[in-house]
């Protein structure tokens, strides 16, 4: 019986993803290639931001260990 809520959640997540896909394609006037390119640019931006954050954490961690 516990599997049913998981299926509902998965179906709900899938529906939200499908809505997001349709929305991003609409924002790019139906051009799926432009939508994918935009999403890849966003992923790259967030990966760089994550890496900068990890670099700052590493430096701070090293400082605290040296003092």
HUQUIRA-V576468 format. One record per residue. N is the residue number from 1. RES is the residue in three letters. PHI is phi as a letter, one per 20 degrees, with the letter a starting at -180 (NA if undefined). BURIAL is I if it has 9 or more other C-alpha atoms within 8 Angstrom, else O. D_CENTER is the distance of its C-alpha to the mean C-alpha in Angstrom with 1 decimal. Layout:
BEGIN
n->{N N}
res->{RES RES}
phi->{PHI PHI}
burial->{BURIAL BURIAL}
d_center->{D_CENTER D_CENTER}
END
This chain:
BEGIN
n->{1 2 3 4 5 6 7 8 9 10 11 12 13 14 15 16 17 18 19 20 21 22 23 24 25 26 27 28 29 30 31 32 33 34 35 36 37 38 39 40 41 42 43 44 45 46 47 48 49 50 51 52 53 54 55 56 57 58 59 60 61 62 63 64 65 66 67}
res->{UNK UNK UNK UNK UNK UNK UNK UNK UNK UNK UNK UNK UNK UNK UNK UNK UNK UNK UNK UNK UNK UNK UNK UNK UNK UNK UNK UNK UNK UNK UNK UNK UNK UNK UNK UNK UNK UNK UNK UNK UNK UNK UNK UNK UNK UNK UNK UNK UNK UNK UNK UNK UNK UNK UNK UNK UNK UNK UNK UNK UNK UNK UNK UNK UNK UNK UNK}
phi->{NA f f f g f f f f f f f f f f f f f f f f f f f f f f d l n e f f f f f g f f f f f f f g f f f f f f f f f f f f f f f f f f f f e e}
burial->{O O O O O O O O O O O O O O O O O O O O O O O I I I O I O O I O O O I O O O O O O O O O O O O O O O O O O O O O O O O O O O O O O O O}
d_center->{31.2 28.0 26.2 26.5 24.1 21.5 22.1 21.9 18.6 17.3 19.0 17.6 13.9 15.0 16.6 13.7 11.6 14.8 15.3 12.0 13.1 16.5 15.6 13.8 16.8 19.2 17.9 18.8 22.2 21.6 20.8 18.2 18.4 17.6 14.6 13.2 14.3 12.6 9.1 10.1 11.4 8.4 6.6 10.1 10.5 7.9 9.4 12.7 12.3 11.5 14.5 16.6 16.0 17.0 20.0 21.1 21.0 22.9 25.5 26.0 26.4 28.9 30.9 31.3 32.6 35.0 36.6}
END
